[in-house]
Amino acid sequence: RLRDLELTYKSTMSFSFRLAAARKRSKTVVKPAWNLLDELLMEILPRLPAKSLMRFKCVSRLWYSLITSRYLTNLFLKYSSPSVQRSRMLMSFVDSDEPYKYALISSSHDPVPLISPFYPAPMYDLDQDLTMPRIGGCFVSALRGLLCVRLLRSVRICNLTTMQRVILPIITSRIVPENNENIWSYFGHEPVHDEYKVLSTVWEVSEEEIVVRSEHQVLVLGHGASWRSTLSTSPPPPHCPYMHGISINGVLYYGAWVVKNRCVVMSFDMRYEDIDLWFVQDAGKSGWSDKKSFVLPILETRTLSMASRLLIQPTSHSSEICLTPEEICRHNPRSVIYDLERCKITKLINGMRIVDRFWGSRFMQTTFWDDIESIMYLET
């Protein structure tokens, strides 16, 4: 099929150039005929599977430039959105004591669940091993088919569809030494200029457990990328992030500590790179505007290993969340998908395929997300 496509493409191009030359001799100014073929290709290619597009890059230089262009990449994401195409479930595991020991697994694109009367919901097995060399470390974020992880001060970004990965420059700081581990990173997308940015924060804490200084740097993903200070004209209050953020309309919101036992909400504008502190105008009159409680049945959550703390992680479905133990036991690496509207568990996520890899490990830090495929070429 690949050979047939190449022959069809070459014959069409040859005819188009002959037609354009004939019209030029007749002194008629016309739009080059091959532009119409390009437009046709741009309508067909983003609807093809990602694996096919990776093979079609070998057809010609033109096809390579089209498939790796940001324009076609965004078209592919549009046609592969969760509302159009079923997303796949992914989970990363990191040894709590040895962050160099990690695993990355996912479900197939059309997973067949295991249904049993002993389970409160269908069981989905994450049976696809996506673990790659030099891509382990703490989970930072995953969006639009890209995964960002950090190992100490080294940030790596990987396309889980093409298996391409880039290692970003080492983060340096003017306020803390290199061996200091007070560092946190975020990964986001700026939709106006279609830029992918990494925000990294380092901080210094006093003996009284007060954040006295913090430094914030940004890296824009692309050719020759390097760390620089944010574009914000007014420095934010010193703080240290402590949780994964959430992006809404190009703005990242995340929780942070300023002093011991006092946390705040910070925001980072992906476009203007302003970091702002959010606070309540009148704390004495504040309250929940629409409070709703959710009670999880003990029988249905026994699969979570009786964890003392559960992490609440978002999914691509607005009414569903993922509940995962903060530190999961290697003997029972499972999570559950909970529907907030129906108040019931809808899926069980099983990660037993990676148990042997963590032999001897006590606990693992785990992160769940669901995402779509991406053909984006990562420039370095």
C-alpha positions in Angstrom: 0.0 0.0 0.0 2.8 2.4 0.8 4.3 1.7 -2.7 1.0 2.3 -4.3 0.5 5.6 -2.5 4.0 6.8 -3.6 3.4 5.9 -7.2 0.0 7.6 -7.2 1.5 10.7 -5.6 4.3 10.9 -8.1 2.0 10.4 -11.1 -0.4 13.1 -9.8 2.4 15.5 -9.2 3.8 14.9 -12.7 0.4 15.5 -14.3 -0.1 18.7 -12.2 3.2 20.2 -13.3 2.6 19.4 -17.0 -0.8 21.0 -16.6 0.7 24.1 -15.0 3.4 24.4 -17.7 0.8 24.2 -20.5 -1.3 26.9 -18.9 1.9 29.0 -18.5 2.6 28.8 -22.3 -0.9 30.0 -23.0 -0.1 33.1 -20.9 -2.9 32.3 -18.4 -1.9 33.0 -14.8 -3.3 30.2 -12.6 -2.7 29.0 -9.1 -0.1 26.0 -9.1 -2.1 22.8 -9.4 0.0 21.0 -6.8 -1.5 23.2 -4.0 -4.8 21.5 -4.5 -3.1 18.2 -3.8 -1.5 19.5 -0.7 -4.9 20.6 0.6 -6.3 17.2 -0.2 -3.4 15.5 1.7 -4.0 17.8 4.7 -7.6 16.6 4.8 -6.8 12.9 4.5 -3.6 12.5 6.5 -4.8 13.7 10.0 -7.6 11.1 9.8 -5.1 8.2 9.5 -3.8 6.1 12.4 -0.6 7.4 14.0 1.4 4.3 13.1 0.5 4.8 9.4 1.6 8.4 9.5 5.0 7.4 11.0 5.5 5.1 8.0 4.3 7.6 5.4 7.0 10.1 6.4 9.3 7.9 4.2 7.3 8.5 1.1 9.0 11.8 0.2 10.4 15.0 1.7 7.2 16.8 1.1 5.2 14.1 3.0 7.8 14.2 5.8 7.5 18.0 6.1 3.7 17.8 6.0 3.4 15.1 8.7 5.9 16.7 11.0 4.4 20.2 10.6 2.7 21.7 13.7 -0.4 22.5 11.5 -1.0 18.8 10.7 -0.1 17.8 14.3 -2.9 20.0 15.6 -5.4 18.7 13.0 -4.5 15.2 14.2 -5.1 16.1 17.8 -8.5 17.6 16.8 -9.6 14.4 15.1 -8.2 12.3 17.9 -9.9 14.2 20.7 -11.6 12.1 23.4 -15.0 13.1 22.1 -14.1 11.6 18.7 -11.7 8.8 19.6 -11.5 6.7 22.7 -8.5 7.6 24.8 -6.1 5.1 26.3 -5.4 4.8 30.1 -1.9 5.2 31.3 -0.1 4.8 34.6 3.4 5.5 35.8 5.1 3.8 38.8 8.2 5.1 40.6 9.9 3.4 43.5 9.5 5.6 46.6 13.0 4.9 47.7 14.8 4.6 44.3 13.3 7.1 41.8 15.5 5.7 39.1 13.4 2.5 39.2 10.2 3.2 37.3 7.6 1.7 34.9 5.2 3.1 32.4 2.2 1.1 31.2 -1.0 1.7 29.3 -4.1 0.0 28.1 -4.7 -1.0 24.5 -6.8 1.4 22.4 -9.8 -1.0 22.5 -9.4 -2.7 25.9 -11.7 -5.6 26.8 -12.6 -5.5 30.5 -12.7 -8.5 32.8 -16.2 -8.8 34.3 -16.6 -10.8 37.4 -19.2 -11.1 40.2 -16.4 -10.6 42.7 -15.6 -7.1 41.3 -17.8 -4.1 41.8 -17.0 -2.9 38.3 -15.3 -4.1 35.1 -11.5 -4.6 35.5 -9.2 -3.1 32.9 -5.7 -4.5 32.5 -2.9 -2.1 31.6 -1.0 -4.6 29.5 1.1 -2.3 27.2 4.6 -1.7 28.4 5.8 1.8 27.3 8.8 2.0 29.6 11.7 3.8 27.8 15.4 4.2 28.7 16.2 7.6 30.3 12.6 8.7 30.7 12.0 7.8 34.3 11.6 10.0 37.3 8.8 12.0 39.1 5.7 12.6 37.1 5.3 16.2 36.1 2.3 16.3 33.7 0.8 14.7 30.6 -1.1 16.6 28.0 -1.9 16.4 24.3 -0.1 13.1 24.0 3.1 14.3 25.6 4.6 13.1 28.9 6.9 15.3 31.1 8.9 13.8 34.0 11.7 15.1 36.2 14.6 13.3 37.8 16.3 15.7 40.3 17.0 18.8 38.1 16.8 17.0 34.7 13.4 17.4 32.9 12.5 15.0 30.1 9.6 15.1 27.6 8.4 12.1 25.6 5.9 11.5 22.9 4.3 8.2 23.9 3.1 7.5 20.4 6.3 8.1 18.4 8.5 7.1 21.3 10.6 10.2 20.7 12.1 11.8 23.8 14.1 14.9 24.5 16.2 15.7 27.6 16.0 19.4 28.5 19.0 21.5 29.8 19.8 21.0 33.5 18.0 23.5 35.7 20.4 25.9 37.5 19.6 28.3 40.3 21.1 31.4 41.9 19.6 30.8 45.4 20.1 27.1 46.2 23.1 24.7 45.6 23.0 22.0 43.0 22.5 19.2 45.6 19.4 20.9 47.0 16.2 19.0 46.1 13.8 21.8 46.7 12.5 21.9 43.1 9.1 21.5 41.4 8.1 21.6 37.7 4.9 22.1 35.7 4.3 21.4 32.0 1.6 23.2 30.0 0.4 24.4 26.7 -0.1 28.0 25.6 -2.9 28.0 23.0 -2.6 31.5 21.5 0.9 31.0 20.2 0.7 27.2 20.3 3.7 26.9 22.6 4.6 24.2 25.1 6.2 25.6 28.3 7.9 24.1 31.4 7.8 26.1 34.6 10.3 25.2 37.3 10.5 26.6 40.8 13.2 26.3 43.4 12.9 27.7 46.9 14.8 28.2 50.2 13.2 27.4 53.6 14.4 28.9 56.9 14.7 27.0 60.2 11.3 28.3 61.1 9.9 26.5 58.0 9.1 29.7 56.2 9.7 30.0 52.5 12.1 33.0 52.4 13.0 32.9 48.7 11.8 31.3 45.5 13.0 31.4 41.9 10.9 30.7 38.9 12.2 29.8 35.4 10.5 29.0 32.1 11.6 26.9 29.1 9.7 27.1 25.8 9.9 23.7 24.0 11.6 24.0 20.6 14.9 24.3 18.8 17.7 25.7 21.0 15.4 25.8 24.1 17.0 27.1 27.3 15.9 28.2 30.8 15.1 31.9 31.5 13.3 34.0 34.0 9.6 34.5 33.6 8.3 37.6 31.8 6.4 38.7 34.9 7.3 42.3 36.0 6.3 41.9 39.6 7.9 38.9 41.5 5.4 36.6 43.3 5.5 36.0 47.0 8.0 33.3 48.0 6.4 29.9 48.0 7.0 26.2 47.3 4.6 24.2 45.2 3.4 20.9 46.7 0.8 19.4 44.3 0.1 18.8 40.6 -1.8 21.7 39.1 -4.7 22.0 36.8 -4.8 24.1 33.6 -7.9 26.1 32.6 -8.0 28.3 29.5 -4.2 28.7 29.3 -3.8 29.4 33.1 -2.2 26.9 35.5 -3.5 26.8 39.1 -1.5 25.0 41.8 -1.3 24.7 45.5 1.8 26.0 47.4 3.1 26.6 50.9 4.3 30.0 52.1 4.8 29.1 55.8 4.3 26.0 57.9 0.6 24.8 57.9 -0.5 27.6 55.6 -1.2 26.8 52.0 -2.3 29.1 49.2 -3.4 28.9 45.5 -1.1 30.2 42.9 -1.8 30.8 39.2 0.6 31.0 36.2 -0.5 32.5 33.0 1.0 30.5 30.2 0.9 33.4 27.8 2.1 36.4 29.8 3.9 34.3 32.4 2.5 36.2 35.4 2.5 34.3 38.7 -0.3 35.5 41.0 -1.5 34.7 44.5 -5.2 33.9 45.0 -6.7 34.7 48.4 -10.2 35.1 50.0 -11.4 38.7 50.3 -13.2 38.1 53.6 -12.2 34.9 55.2 -14.8 35.4 58.0 -17.7 35.2 55.5 -16.3 32.6 53.2 -17.9 29.3 52.7 -18.6 26.5 50.2 -21.0 27.8 47.5 -22.2 24.3 46.4 -21.0 21.7 48.8 -21.6 18.0 48.0 -20.3 15.0 49.9 -19.3 11.7 48.4 -19.2 8.5 50.5 -17.2 5.6 49.1 -18.5 2.1 50.0 -15.9 0.2 51.9 -16.7 -3.0 50.1 -16.1 -1.4 46.7 -12.8 0.3 47.7 -11.2 -2.7 49.3 -9.1 -2.9 46.1 -7.2 0.2 47.2 -5.3 -1.8 49.8 -6.9 0.1 52.8 -4.8 3.1 52.0 -4.8 5.9 54.6 -4.7 8.6 51.9 -6.1 8.6 48.4 -5.0 10.8 45.5 -7.7 12.3 43.5 -6.6 12.6 39.9 -8.6 14.0 36.9 -9.7 12.1 33.8 -10.8 13.4 30.3 -14.4 12.8 31.4 -15.8 15.8 33.4 -17.8 13.6 35.9 -15.1 11.0 36.5 -12.0 11.0 38.8 -9.4 8.4 39.5 -8.7 7.3 43.1 -5.3 5.9 43.8 -3.4 5.2 47.0 -0.7 7.8 47.7 1.8 5.0 47.9 0.6 1.8 46.3 1.7 -1.6 47.4 3.4 -3.7 44.8 1.2 -6.7 45.7 -2.0 -4.9 44.7 -1.3 -2.0 42.3 -4.8 -1.0 41.5 -6.8 2.2 41.2 -10.5 2.9 40.6 -12.5 5.3 38.4 -15.3 6.9 40.3 -18.3 8.7 38.7 -19.2 11.7 40.7 -22.7 12.0 39.1 -23.7 8.4 39.5 -21.8 8.0 42.8 -20.4 4.6 41.9 -17.2 3.0 40.8 -17.2 2.5 37.0 -13.8 0.9 36.3 -11.1 -0.9 38.1 -7.5 -0.3 36.8 -5.1 -3.2 37.2 -1.3 -2.7 36.9 -0.2 -6.2 38.0 2.0 -6.6 34.9 4.8 -4.6 36.5 5.0 -6.4 39.8 8.1 -8.4 39.0 10.0 -5.3 38.0 9.5 -3.9 41.5 10.6 -7.0 43.5 12.0 -5.8 46.8 10.3 -2.4 46.7 8.0 -1.6 49.6 5.8 1.1 48.0 5.5 2.9 44.7 4.4 6.4 43.8 1.8 6.1 41.0 0.1 8.5 38.7 -2.9 7.8 36.5 -4.1 9.7 33.4 -5.9 9.1 30.1 -4.7 10.7 27.0 -4.8 10.5 23.2 -2.2 9.8 20.6 0.1 12.6 19.2 2.3 12.7 16.1 4.1 15.9 17.3 7.8 16.1 16.4 9.8 17.3 19.4 12.4 19.8 18.3 15.7 19.9 20.1 
